[in-house]
Amino acid sequence: MFHTLICVASLFVTVQGSILERYFPRNVVRILSVDNGGQWGDWHEPDFCADGTFASGYKMKIEPPQGNGDDTALNAITLQCEDAKKSMYGGQVRSGSGYWGDWSGFSTCKFQTGTQDFLTAFSLQVEPPQGGSVDDTAANFVKFMCQDLPATKDQYELALYPGKGVWGSYGGWSKKCPMQSAICGIQTRIEKPQGKDDDTALNDVRFFCCT
């Protein structure tokens, strides 16, 4: 019996290790989340910046108000990745996308004194469940804090114009990335199209801090 338990425990560690190796290609030191995310949809696979790069900016896919139609608001978030000296481009990363809306342009942290600042914390604007037959939108907007990797400068807010969506309100800020780390990955919770029922698209998001 004891031998069986050891074998099962060993298998669990191996499986867990393979999961981390598959989904976490970077050295993740903290997972950032907030407590006001929407409740609908499934979590998509995370996506990460190339090794040695971090999220320097972001853009959003947002459906504008539909009048008498079904509103979904925020549908997707894309991160732009660079290294601290802006000498290496780490691609654009996104974890899933809703079907509706248009992409904004990128908004990026400052490049000052020869060093790029990066995204280090976030806050999510979410409309809570409306109940009954009232139209739900869930997540509407996201904003971030920026800072340099050594955390020698004060962090500052980064939000795409106009800084907020149409419905809901911002919750509190997530924890921030530890010193010498920044956001390098994203995972979103998105509700698939509901047919004739109410659509909400993006509901919640997590970000990964890496060194």
PyMOL commands that place a pseudoatom at each C-alpha (Angstrom):
pseudoatom trace, name=CA, resn=MET, resi=1, chain=A, elem=C, hetatm=0, pos=[0.000, 0.000, 0.000]
pseudoatom trace, name=CA, resn=PHE, resi=2, chain=A, elem=C, hetatm=0, pos=[2.807, 2.388, 0.953]
pseudoatom trace, name=CA, resn=HIS, resi=3, chain=A, elem=C, hetatm=0, pos=[4.644, 1.597, -2.279]
pseudoatom trace, name=CA, resn=THR, resi=4, chain=A, elem=C, hetatm=0, pos=[1.459, 2.331, -4.242]
pseudoatom trace, name=CA, resn=LEU, resi=5, chain=A, elem=C, hetatm=0, pos=[1.100, 5.725, -2.569]
pseudoatom trace, name=CA, resn=ILE, resi=6, chain=A, elem=C, hetatm=0, pos=[4.698, 6.592, -3.433]
pseudoatom trace, name=CA, resn=CYS, resi=7, chain=A, elem=C, hetatm=0, pos=[4.100, 5.638, -7.075]
pseudoatom trace, name=CA, resn=VAL, resi=8, chain=A, elem=C, hetatm=0, pos=[0.921, 7.735, -7.231]
pseudoatom trace, name=CA, resn=ALA, resi=9, chain=A, elem=C, hetatm=0, pos=[2.661, 10.715, -5.630]
pseudoatom trace, name=CA, resn=SER, resi=10, chain=A, elem=C, hetatm=0, pos=[5.570, 10.373, -8.056]
pseudoatom trace, name=CA, resn=LEU, resi=11, chain=A, elem=C, hetatm=0, pos=[3.177, 10.259, -11.008]
pseudoatom trace, name=CA, resn=PHE, resi=12, chain=A, elem=C, hetatm=0, pos=[1.377, 13.372, -9.731]
pseudoatom trace, name=CA, resn=VAL, resi=13, chain=A, elem=C, hetatm=0, pos=[4.645, 15.315, -9.482]
pseudoatom trace, name=CA, resn=THR, resi=14, chain=A, elem=C, hetatm=0, pos=[5.618, 14.174, -12.989]
pseudoatom trace, name=CA, resn=VAL, resi=15, chain=A, elem=C, hetatm=0, pos=[2.249, 15.200, -14.451]
pseudoatom trace, name=CA, resn=GLN, resi=16, chain=A, elem=C, hetatm=0, pos=[2.372, 18.534, -12.648]
pseudoatom trace, name=CA, resn=GLY, resi=17, chain=A, elem=C, hetatm=0, pos=[5.888, 19.093, -13.976]
pseudoatom trace, name=CA, resn=SER, resi=18, chain=A, elem=C, hetatm=0, pos=[4.802, 18.377, -17.547]
pseudoatom trace, name=CA, resn=ILE, resi=19, chain=A, elem=C, hetatm=0, pos=[1.874, 20.799, -17.180]
pseudoatom trace, name=CA, resn=LEU, resi=20, chain=A, elem=C, hetatm=0, pos=[4.192, 23.553, -15.951]
pseudoatom trace, name=CA, resn=GLU, resi=21, chain=A, elem=C, hetatm=0, pos=[6.670, 22.821, -18.728]
pseudoatom trace, name=CA, resn=ARG, resi=22, chain=A, elem=C, hetatm=0, pos=[3.929, 22.987, -21.347]
pseudoatom trace, name=CA, resn=TYR, resi=23, chain=A, elem=C, hetatm=0, pos=[2.173, 26.133, -20.192]
pseudoatom trace, name=CA, resn=PHE, resi=24, chain=A, elem=C, hetatm=0, pos=[4.943, 28.054, -18.415]
pseudoatom trace, name=CA, resn=PRO, resi=25, chain=A, elem=C, hetatm=0, pos=[7.941, 28.354, -20.755]
pseudoatom trace, name=CA, resn=ARG, resi=26, chain=A, elem=C, hetatm=0, pos=[9.209, 31.288, -18.653]
pseudoatom trace, name=CA, resn=ASN, resi=27, chain=A, elem=C, hetatm=0, pos=[10.299, 31.528, -15.021]
pseudoatom trace, name=CA, resn=VAL, resi=28, chain=A, elem=C, hetatm=0, pos=[6.995, 32.633, -13.487]
pseudoatom trace, name=CA, resn=VAL, resi=29, chain=A, elem=C, hetatm=0, pos=[7.462, 34.245, -10.059]
pseudoatom trace, name=CA, resn=ARG, resi=30, chain=A, elem=C, hetatm=0, pos=[3.918, 35.512, -9.457]
pseudoatom trace, name=CA, resn=ILE, resi=31, chain=A, elem=C, hetatm=0, pos=[0.442, 35.155, -10.980]
pseudoatom trace, name=CA, resn=LEU, resi=32, chain=A, elem=C, hetatm=0, pos=[-1.601, 38.371, -10.907]
pseudoatom trace, name=CA, resn=SER, resi=33, chain=A, elem=C, hetatm=0, pos=[-5.384, 38.217, -10.526]
pseudoatom trace, name=CA, resn=VAL, resi=34, chain=A, elem=C, hetatm=0, pos=[-8.266, 40.364, -9.286]
pseudoatom trace, name=CA, resn=ASP, resi=35, chain=A, elem=C, hetatm=0, pos=[-11.404, 39.425, -7.361]
pseudoatom trace, name=CA, resn=ASN, resi=36, chain=A, elem=C, hetatm=0, pos=[-14.039, 41.116, -9.538]
pseudoatom trace, name=CA, resn=GLY, resi=37, chain=A, elem=C, hetatm=0, pos=[-13.698, 39.049, -12.735]
pseudoatom trace, name=CA, resn=GLY, resi=38, chain=A, elem=C, hetatm=0, pos=[-16.789, 37.761, -14.556]
pseudoatom trace, name=CA, resn=GLN, resi=39, chain=A, elem=C, hetatm=0, pos=[-18.162, 34.289, -13.904]
pseudoatom trace, name=CA, resn=TRP, resi=40, chain=A, elem=C, hetatm=0, pos=[-18.873, 32.979, -17.411]
pseudoatom trace, name=CA, resn=GLY, resi=41, chain=A, elem=C, hetatm=0, pos=[-16.749, 31.178, -19.960]
pseudoatom trace, name=CA, resn=ASP, resi=42, chain=A, elem=C, hetatm=0, pos=[-13.667, 28.963, -20.023]
pseudoatom trace, name=CA, resn=TRP, resi=43, chain=A, elem=C, hetatm=0, pos=[-10.008, 29.710, -19.395]
pseudoatom trace, name=CA, resn=HIS, resi=44, chain=A, elem=C, hetatm=0, pos=[-7.898, 29.625, -22.551]
pseudoatom trace, name=CA, resn=GLU, resi=45, chain=A, elem=C, hetatm=0, pos=[-4.297, 28.462, -22.699]
pseudoatom trace, name=CA, resn=PRO, resi=46, chain=A, elem=C, hetatm=0, pos=[-1.832, 31.135, -21.553]
pseudoatom trace, name=CA, resn=ASP, resi=47, chain=A, elem=C, hetatm=0, pos=[0.517, 32.835, -24.004]
pseudoatom trace, name=CA, resn=PHE, resi=48, chain=A, elem=C, hetatm=0, pos=[3.977, 34.211, -23.171]
pseudoatom trace, name=CA, resn=CYS, resi=49, chain=A, elem=C, hetatm=0, pos=[6.462, 36.764, -24.488]
pseudoatom trace, name=CA, resn=ALA, resi=50, chain=A, elem=C, hetatm=0, pos=[9.697, 35.432, -25.948]
pseudoatom trace, name=CA, resn=ASP, resi=51, chain=A, elem=C, hetatm=0, pos=[12.427, 34.651, -23.423]
pseudoatom trace, name=CA, resn=GLY, resi=52, chain=A, elem=C, hetatm=0, pos=[14.186, 37.790, -22.194]
pseudoatom trace, name=CA, resn=THR, resi=53, chain=A, elem=C, hetatm=0, pos=[11.296, 40.111, -23.084]
pseudoatom trace, name=CA, resn=PHE, resi=54, chain=A, elem=C, hetatm=0, pos=[8.358, 41.530, -21.126]
pseudoatom trace, name=CA, resn=ALA, resi=55, chain=A, elem=C, hetatm=0, pos=[5.071, 43.308, -21.791]
pseudoatom trace, name=CA, resn=SER, resi=56, chain=A, elem=C, hetatm=0, pos=[5.784, 46.947, -22.575]
pseudoatom trace, name=CA, resn=GLY, resi=57, chain=A, elem=C, hetatm=0, pos=[2.254, 47.808, -23.756]
pseudoatom trace, name=CA, resn=TYR, resi=58, chain=A, elem=C, hetatm=0, pos=[-1.179, 46.523, -24.665]
pseudoatom trace, name=CA, resn=LYS, resi=59, chain=A, elem=C, hetatm=0, pos=[-4.194, 46.920, -26.911]
pseudoatom trace, name=CA, resn=MET, resi=60, chain=A, elem=C, hetatm=0, pos=[-7.819, 45.794, -26.582]
pseudoatom trace, name=CA, resn=LYS, resi=61, chain=A, elem=C, hetatm=0, pos=[-10.564, 44.475, -28.828]
pseudoatom trace, name=CA, resn=ILE, resi=62, chain=A, elem=C, hetatm=0, pos=[-13.807, 46.195, -27.788]
pseudoatom trace, name=CA, resn=GLU, resi=63, chain=A, elem=C, hetatm=0, pos=[-17.300, 46.052, -29.227]
pseudoatom trace, name=CA, resn=PRO, resi=64, chain=A, elem=C, hetatm=0, pos=[-18.957, 49.519, -29.089]
pseudoatom trace, name=CA, resn=PRO, resi=65, chain=A, elem=C, hetatm=0, pos=[-22.493, 49.881, -27.665]
pseudoatom trace, name=CA, resn=GLN, resi=66, chain=A, elem=C, hetatm=0, pos=[-25.015, 48.099, -29.909]
pseudoatom trace, name=CA, resn=GLY, resi=67, chain=A, elem=C, hetatm=0, pos=[-28.110, 50.121, -29.051]
pseudoatom trace, name=CA, resn=ASN, resi=68, chain=A, elem=C, hetatm=0, pos=[-30.928, 47.609, -28.803]
pseudoatom trace, name=CA, resn=GLY, resi=69, chain=A, elem=C, hetatm=0, pos=[-28.552, 44.750, -29.697]
pseudoatom trace, name=CA, resn=ASP, resi=70, chain=A, elem=C, hetatm=0, pos=[-26.514, 42.408, -27.495]
pseudoatom trace, name=CA, resn=ASP, resi=71, chain=A, elem=C, hetatm=0, pos=[-23.452, 44.138, -25.973]
pseudoatom trace, name=CA, resn=THR, resi=72, chain=A, elem=C, hetatm=0, pos=[-20.228, 42.302, -25.159]
pseudoatom trace, name=CA, resn=ALA, resi=73, chain=A, elem=C, hetatm=0, pos=[-17.739, 45.177, -24.549]
pseudoatom trace, name=CA, resn=LEU, resi=74, chain=A, elem=C, hetatm=0, pos=[-14.192, 43.775, -23.988]
pseudoatom trace, name=CA, resn=ASN, resi=75, chain=A, elem=C, hetatm=0, pos=[-13.431, 40.780, -26.239]
pseudoatom trace, name=CA, resn=ALA, resi=76, chain=A, elem=C, hetatm=0, pos=[-9.632, 40.378, -26.143]
pseudoatom trace, name=CA, resn=ILE, resi=77, chain=A, elem=C, hetatm=0, pos=[-6.330, 41.795, -24.853]
pseudoatom trace, name=CA, resn=THR, resi=78, chain=A, elem=C, hetatm=0, pos=[-2.983, 41.672, -26.669]
pseudoatom trace, name=CA, resn=LEU, resi=79, chain=A, elem=C, hetatm=0, pos=[0.390, 42.365, -25.031]
pseudoatom trace, name=CA, resn=GLN, resi=80, chain=A, elem=C, hetatm=0, pos=[3.394, 43.817, -26.871]
pseudoatom trace, name=CA, resn=CYS, resi=81, chain=A, elem=C, hetatm=0, pos=[6.755, 42.390, -25.769]
pseudoatom trace, name=CA, resn=GLU, resi=82, chain=A, elem=C, hetatm=0, pos=[10.251, 43.940, -25.757]
pseudoatom trace, name=CA, resn=ASP, resi=83, chain=A, elem=C, hetatm=0, pos=[13.460, 43.767, -23.770]
pseudoatom trace, name=CA, resn=ALA, resi=84, chain=A, elem=C, hetatm=0, pos=[14.675, 46.518, -21.422]
pseudoatom trace, name=CA, resn=LYS, resi=85, chain=A, elem=C, hetatm=0, pos=[16.919, 48.177, -24.036]
pseudoatom trace, name=CA, resn=LYS, resi=86, chain=A, elem=C, hetatm=0, pos=[14.332, 47.982, -26.857]
pseudoatom trace, name=CA, resn=SER, resi=87, chain=A, elem=C, hetatm=0, pos=[16.891, 45.958, -28.793]
pseudoatom trace, name=CA, resn=MET, resi=88, chain=A, elem=C, hetatm=0, pos=[14.831, 42.762, -29.027]
pseudoatom trace, name=CA, resn=TYR, resi=89, chain=A, elem=C, hetatm=0, pos=[11.183, 42.387, -30.045]
pseudoatom trace, name=CA, resn=GLY, resi=90, chain=A, elem=C, hetatm=0, pos=[9.381, 39.579, -28.239]
pseudoatom trace, name=CA, resn=GLY, resi=91, chain=A, elem=C, hetatm=0, pos=[6.222, 39.436, -30.334]
pseudoatom trace, name=CA, resn=GLN, resi=92, chain=A, elem=C, hetatm=0, pos=[2.575, 40.048, -29.490]
pseudoatom trace, name=CA, resn=VAL, resi=93, chain=A, elem=C, hetatm=0, pos=[0.791, 37.580, -27.213]
pseudoatom trace, name=CA, resn=ARG, resi=94, chain=A, elem=C, hetatm=0, pos=[-2.911, 36.904, -26.692]
pseudoatom trace, name=CA, resn=SER, resi=95, chain=A, elem=C, hetatm=0, pos=[-4.880, 34.176, -24.913]
pseudoatom trace, name=CA, resn=GLY, resi=96, chain=A, elem=C, hetatm=0, pos=[-8.116, 33.666, -26.820]
pseudoatom trace, name=CA, resn=SER, resi=97, chain=A, elem=C, hetatm=0, pos=[-10.390, 36.274, -28.386]
pseudoatom trace, name=CA, resn=GLY, resi=98, chain=A, elem=C, hetatm=0, pos=[-14.094, 37.008, -28.494]
pseudoatom trace, name=CA, resn=TYR, resi=99, chain=A, elem=C, hetatm=0, pos=[-15.830, 37.354, -31.851]
pseudoatom trace, name=CA, resn=TRP, resi=100, chain=A, elem=C, hetatm=0, pos=[-16.919, 40.973, -31.691]
pseudoatom trace, name=CA, resn=GLY, resi=101, chain=A, elem=C, hetatm=0, pos=[-15.405, 44.447, -31.718]
pseudoatom trace, name=CA, resn=ASP, resi=102, chain=A, elem=C, hetatm=0, pos=[-12.455, 46.342, -33.144]
pseudoatom trace, name=CA, resn=TRP, resi=103, chain=A, elem=C, hetatm=0, pos=[-8.831, 46.583, -32.055]
pseudoatom trace, name=CA, resn=SER, resi=104, chain=A, elem=C, hetatm=0, pos=[-7.464, 49.773, -30.534]
pseudoatom trace, name=CA, resn=GLY, resi=105, chain=A, elem=C, hetatm=0, pos=[-3.907, 50.915, -31.110]
pseudoatom trace, name=CA, resn=PHE, resi=106, chain=A, elem=C, hetatm=0, pos=[-1.175, 50.020, -28.624]
pseudoatom trace, name=CA, resn=SER, resi=107, chain=A, elem=C, hetatm=0, pos=[-0.523, 52.058, -25.508]
pseudoatom trace, name=CA, resn=THR, resi=108, chain=A, elem=C, hetatm=0, pos=[2.993, 51.560, -24.117]
pseudoatom trace, name=CA, resn=CYS, resi=109, chain=A, elem=C, hetatm=0, pos=[4.975, 52.290, -20.972]
pseudoatom trace, name=CA, resn=LYS, resi=110, chain=A, elem=C, hetatm=0, pos=[7.688, 54.952, -21.108]
pseudoatom trace, name=CA, resn=PHE, resi=111, chain=A, elem=C, hetatm=0, pos=[11.136, 54.473, -22.592]
pseudoatom trace, name=CA, resn=GLN, resi=112, chain=A, elem=C, hetatm=0, pos=[13.246, 56.825, -20.499]
pseudoatom trace, name=CA, resn=THR, resi=113, chain=A, elem=C, hetatm=0, pos=[16.941, 57.177, -19.585]
pseudoatom trace, name=CA, resn=GLY, resi=114, chain=A, elem=C, hetatm=0, pos=[17.633, 54.433, -22.135]
pseudoatom trace, name=CA, resn=THR, resi=115, chain=A, elem=C, hetatm=0, pos=[15.509, 51.807, -20.402]
pseudoatom trace, name=CA, resn=GLN, resi=116, chain=A, elem=C, hetatm=0, pos=[12.035, 50.474, -21.164]
pseudoatom trace, name=CA, resn=ASP, resi=117, chain=A, elem=C, hetatm=0, pos=[9.409, 50.299, -18.403]
pseudoatom trace, name=CA, resn=PHE, resi=118, chain=A, elem=C, hetatm=0, pos=[7.018, 47.345, -18.280]
pseudoatom trace, name=CA, resn=LEU, resi=119, chain=A, elem=C, hetatm=0, pos=[3.530, 46.357, -17.113]
pseudoatom trace, name=CA, resn=THR, resi=120, chain=A, elem=C, hetatm=0, pos=[3.663, 45.302, -13.447]
pseudoatom trace, name=CA, resn=ALA, resi=121, chain=A, elem=C, hetatm=0, pos=[0.063, 45.320, -12.095]
pseudoatom trace, name=CA, resn=PHE, resi=122, chain=A, elem=C, hetatm=0, pos=[-3.496, 45.637, -13.430]
pseudoatom trace, name=CA, resn=SER, resi=123, chain=A, elem=C, hetatm=0, pos=[-7.078, 46.583, -12.604]
pseudoatom trace, name=CA, resn=LEU, resi=124, chain=A, elem=C, hetatm=0, pos=[-10.158, 45.259, -14.419]
pseudoatom trace, name=CA, resn=GLN, resi=125, chain=A, elem=C, hetatm=0, pos=[-13.423, 47.110, -15.091]
pseudoatom trace, name=CA, resn=VAL, resi=126, chain=A, elem=C, hetatm=0, pos=[-16.299, 44.627, -14.872]
pseudoatom trace, name=CA, resn=GLU, resi=127, chain=A, elem=C, hetatm=0, pos=[-20.075, 44.877, -14.999]
pseudoatom trace, name=CA, resn=PRO, resi=128, chain=A, elem=C, hetatm=0, pos=[-21.524, 42.470, -12.390]
pseudoatom trace, name=CA, resn=PRO, resi=129, chain=A, elem=C, hetatm=0, pos=[-24.319, 40.046, -13.379]
pseudoatom trace, name=CA, resn=GLN, resi=130, chain=A, elem=C, hetatm=0, pos=[-27.489, 42.020, -14.114]
pseudoatom trace, name=CA, resn=GLY, resi=131, chain=A, elem=C, hetatm=0, pos=[-29.980, 39.215, -13.502]
pseudoatom trace, name=CA, resn=GLY, resi=132, chain=A, elem=C, hetatm=0, pos=[-33.228, 38.488, -15.314]
pseudoatom trace, name=CA, resn=SER, resi=133, chain=A, elem=C, hetatm=0, pos=[-33.276, 39.348, -19.007]
pseudoatom trace, name=CA, resn=VAL, resi=134, chain=A, elem=C, hetatm=0, pos=[-30.986, 42.391, -18.689]
pseudoatom trace, name=CA, resn=ASP, resi=135, chain=A, elem=C, hetatm=0, pos=[-27.986, 42.442, -21.064]
pseudoatom trace, name=CA, resn=ASP, resi=136, chain=A, elem=C, hetatm=0, pos=[-24.666, 41.411, -19.430]
pseudoatom trace, name=CA, resn=THR, resi=137, chain=A, elem=C, hetatm=0, pos=[-21.247, 42.509, -20.680]
pseudoatom trace, name=CA, resn=ALA, resi=138, chain=A, elem=C, hetatm=0, pos=[-18.833, 41.266, -17.945]
pseudoatom trace, name=CA, resn=ALA, resi=139, chain=A, elem=C, hetatm=0, pos=[-15.318, 42.766, -18.501]
pseudoatom trace, name=CA, resn=ASN, resi=140, chain=A, elem=C, hetatm=0, pos=[-15.294, 46.194, -20.161]
pseudoatom trace, name=CA, resn=PHE, resi=141, chain=A, elem=C, hetatm=0, pos=[-11.751, 47.606, -19.841]
pseudoatom trace, name=CA, resn=VAL, resi=142, chain=A, elem=C, hetatm=0, pos=[-8.323, 46.940, -18.343]
pseudoatom trace, name=CA, resn=LYS, resi=143, chain=A, elem=C, hetatm=0, pos=[-5.595, 49.308, -17.157]
pseudoatom trace, name=CA, resn=PHE, resi=144, chain=A, elem=C, hetatm=0, pos=[-2.077, 48.730, -15.853]
pseudoatom trace, name=CA, resn=MET, resi=145, chain=A, elem=C, hetatm=0, pos=[0.739, 50.052, -13.711]
pseudoatom trace, name=CA, resn=CYS, resi=146, chain=A, elem=C, hetatm=0, pos=[4.184, 50.491, -15.297]
pseudoatom trace, name=CA, resn=GLN, resi=147, chain=A, elem=C, hetatm=0, pos=[7.630, 50.416, -13.680]
pseudoatom trace, name=CA, resn=ASP, resi=148, chain=A, elem=C, hetatm=0, pos=[11.246, 49.659, -14.514]
pseudoatom trace, name=CA, resn=LEU, resi=149, chain=A, elem=C, hetatm=0, pos=[12.609, 46.188, -13.700]
pseudoatom trace, name=CA, resn=PRO, resi=150, chain=A, elem=C, hetatm=0, pos=[14.856, 47.297, -10.773]
pseudoatom trace, name=CA, resn=ALA, resi=151, chain=A, elem=C, hetatm=0, pos=[11.917, 49.325, -9.356]
pseudoatom trace, name=CA, resn=THR, resi=152, chain=A, elem=C, hetatm=0, pos=[14.096, 52.414, -8.984]
pseudoatom trace, name=CA, resn=LYS, resi=153, chain=A, elem=C, hetatm=0, pos=[11.312, 54.693, -10.299]
pseudoatom trace, name=CA, resn=ASP, resi=154, chain=A, elem=C, hetatm=0, pos=[7.789, 55.219, -9.015]
pseudoatom trace, name=CA, resn=GLN, resi=155, chain=A, elem=C, hetatm=0, pos=[5.157, 53.100, -10.728]
pseudoatom trace, name=CA, resn=TYR, resi=156, chain=A, elem=C, hetatm=0, pos=[2.574, 54.955, -12.813]
pseudoatom trace, name=CA, resn=GLU, resi=157, chain=A, elem=C, hetatm=0, pos=[-0.768, 54.191, -14.444]
pseudoatom trace, name=CA, resn=LEU, resi=158, chain=A, elem=C, hetatm=0, pos=[-1.183, 53.261, -18.106]
pseudoatom trace, name=CA, resn=ALA, resi=159, chain=A, elem=C, hetatm=0, pos=[-4.685, 53.245, -19.615]
pseudoatom trace, name=CA, resn=LEU, resi=160, chain=A, elem=C, hetatm=0, pos=[-5.853, 53.489, -23.198]
pseudoatom trace, name=CA, resn=TYR, resi=161, chain=A, elem=C, hetatm=0, pos=[-8.070, 56.485, -23.951]
pseudoatom trace, name=CA, resn=PRO, resi=162, chain=A, elem=C, hetatm=0, pos=[-10.711, 57.135, -22.576]
pseudoatom trace, name=CA, resn=GLY, resi=163, chain=A, elem=C, hetatm=0, pos=[-9.525, 55.092, -19.600]
pseudoatom trace, name=CA, resn=LYS, resi=164, chain=A, elem=C, hetatm=0, pos=[-12.729, 53.171, -18.992]
pseudoatom trace, name=CA, resn=GLY, resi=165, chain=A, elem=C, hetatm=0, pos=[-15.539, 51.297, -20.719]
pseudoatom trace, name=CA, resn=VAL, resi=166, chain=A, elem=C, hetatm=0, pos=[-19.275, 51.960, -20.789]
pseudoatom trace, name=CA, resn=TRP, resi=167, chain=A, elem=C, hetatm=0, pos=[-20.551, 49.553, -18.140]
pseudoatom trace, name=CA, resn=GLY, resi=168, chain=A, elem=C, hetatm=0, pos=[-19.417, 48.430, -14.708]
pseudoatom trace, name=CA, resn=SER, resi=169, chain=A, elem=C, hetatm=0, pos=[-16.675, 49.731, -12.462]
pseudoatom trace, name=CA, resn=TYR, resi=170, chain=A, elem=C, hetatm=0, pos=[-13.036, 49.066, -11.670]
pseudoatom trace, name=CA, resn=GLY, resi=171, chain=A, elem=C, hetatm=0, pos=[-12.138, 46.758, -8.818]
pseudoatom trace, name=CA, resn=GLY, resi=172, chain=A, elem=C, hetatm=0, pos=[-8.971, 47.027, -6.773]
pseudoatom trace, name=CA, resn=TRP, resi=173, chain=A, elem=C, hetatm=0, pos=[-5.466, 46.687, -8.161]
pseudoatom trace, name=CA, resn=SER, resi=174, chain=A, elem=C, hetatm=0, pos=[-3.829, 43.289, -8.366]
pseudoatom trace, name=CA, resn=LYS, resi=175, chain=A, elem=C, hetatm=0, pos=[-0.608, 42.593, -6.534]
pseudoatom trace, name=CA, resn=LYS, resi=176, chain=A, elem=C, hetatm=0, pos=[2.435, 43.929, -8.385]
pseudoatom trace, name=CA, resn=CYS, resi=177, chain=A, elem=C, hetatm=0, pos=[5.277, 41.970, -9.913]
pseudoatom trace, name=CA, resn=PRO, resi=178, chain=A, elem=C, hetatm=0, pos=[8.287, 41.514, -7.601]
pseudoatom trace, name=CA, resn=MET, resi=179, chain=A, elem=C, hetatm=0, pos=[11.451, 43.533, -8.198]
pseudoatom trace, name=CA, resn=GLN, resi=180, chain=A, elem=C, hetatm=0, pos=[13.433, 42.473, -11.294]
pseudoatom trace, name=CA, resn=SER, resi=181, chain=A, elem=C, hetatm=0, pos=[10.292, 40.962, -12.867]
pseudoatom trace, name=CA, resn=ALA, resi=182, chain=A, elem=C, hetatm=0, pos=[7.409, 42.175, -15.023]
pseudoatom trace, name=CA, resn=ILE, resi=183, chain=A, elem=C, hetatm=0, pos=[4.341, 40.829, -16.809]
pseudoatom trace, name=CA, resn=CYS, resi=184, chain=A, elem=C, hetatm=0, pos=[5.358, 38.393, -19.547]
pseudoatom trace, name=CA, resn=GLY, resi=185, chain=A, elem=C, hetatm=0, pos=[2.205, 36.312, -20.097]
pseudoatom trace, name=CA, resn=ILE, resi=186, chain=A, elem=C, hetatm=0, pos=[-1.583, 36.396, -20.208]
pseudoatom trace, name=CA, resn=GLN, resi=187, chain=A, elem=C, hetatm=0, pos=[-4.499, 33.993, -19.715]
pseudoatom trace, name=CA, resn=THR, resi=188, chain=A, elem=C, hetatm=0, pos=[-8.124, 35.000, -20.381]
pseudoatom trace, name=CA, resn=ARG, resi=189, chain=A, elem=C, hetatm=0, pos=[-11.531, 33.585, -19.508]
pseudoatom trace, name=CA, resn=ILE, resi=190, chain=A, elem=C, hetatm=0, pos=[-13.879, 33.962, -22.478]
pseudoatom trace, name=CA, resn=GLU, resi=191, chain=A, elem=C, hetatm=0, pos=[-17.491, 32.905, -22.945]
pseudoatom trace, name=CA, resn=LYS, resi=192, chain=A, elem=C, hetatm=0, pos=[-18.124, 31.383, -26.372]
pseudoatom trace, name=CA, resn=PRO, resi=193, chain=A, elem=C, hetatm=0, pos=[-21.029, 32.707, -28.502]
pseudoatom trace, name=CA, resn=GLN, resi=194, chain=A, elem=C, hetatm=0, pos=[-24.383, 31.844, -26.909]
pseudoatom trace, name=CA, resn=GLY, resi=195, chain=A, elem=C, hetatm=0, pos=[-26.539, 31.897, -30.043]
pseudoatom trace, name=CA, resn=LYS, resi=196, chain=A, elem=C, hetatm=0, pos=[-29.834, 33.592, -29.234]
pseudoatom trace, name=CA, resn=ASP, resi=197, chain=A, elem=C, hetatm=0, pos=[-28.846, 33.945, -25.565]
pseudoatom trace, name=CA, resn=ASP, resi=198, chain=A, elem=C, hetatm=0, pos=[-26.847, 36.751, -23.951]
pseudoatom trace, name=CA, resn=ASP, resi=199, chain=A, elem=C, hetatm=0, pos=[-23.161, 37.049, -24.971]
pseudoatom trace, name=CA, resn=THR, resi=200, chain=A, elem=C, hetatm=0, pos=[-20.456, 38.472, -22.696]
pseudoatom trace, name=CA, resn=ALA, resi=201, chain=A, elem=C, hetatm=0, pos=[-17.140, 37.488, -24.414]
pseudoatom trace, name=CA, resn=LEU, resi=202, chain=A, elem=C, hetatm=0, pos=[-14.134, 38.256, -22.137]
pseudoatom trace, name=CA, resn=ASN, resi=203, chain=A, elem=C, hetatm=0, pos=[-14.943, 37.816, -18.445]
pseudoatom trace, name=CA, resn=ASP, resi=204, chain=A, elem=C, hetatm=0, pos=[-11.668, 37.595, -16.541]
pseudoatom trace, name=CA, resn=VAL, resi=205, chain=A, elem=C, hetatm=0, pos=[-7.888, 37.671, -17.011]
pseudoatom trace, name=CA, resn=ARG, resi=206, chain=A, elem=C, hetatm=0, pos=[-4.687, 36.608, -15.262]
pseudoatom trace, name=CA, resn=PHE, resi=207, chain=A, elem=C, hetatm=0, pos=[-1.190, 37.910, -15.932]
pseudoatom trace, name=CA, resn=PHE, resi=208, chain=A, elem=C, hetatm=0, pos=[2.133, 36.199, -15.220]
pseudoatom trace, name=CA, resn=CYS, resi=209, chain=A, elem=C, hetatm=0, pos=[5.192, 37.921, -13.756]
pseudoatom trace, name=CA, resn=CYS, resi=210, chain=A, elem=C, hetatm=0, pos=[8.523, 36.573, -15.016]
pseudoatom trace, name=CA, resn=THR, resi=211, chain=A, elem=C, hetatm=0, pos=[12.209, 37.204, -14.495]
for i in range(1, 211): cmd.bond("trace and resi %d" % i, "trace and resi %d" % (i + 1))
show_as sticks, trace
zoom trace
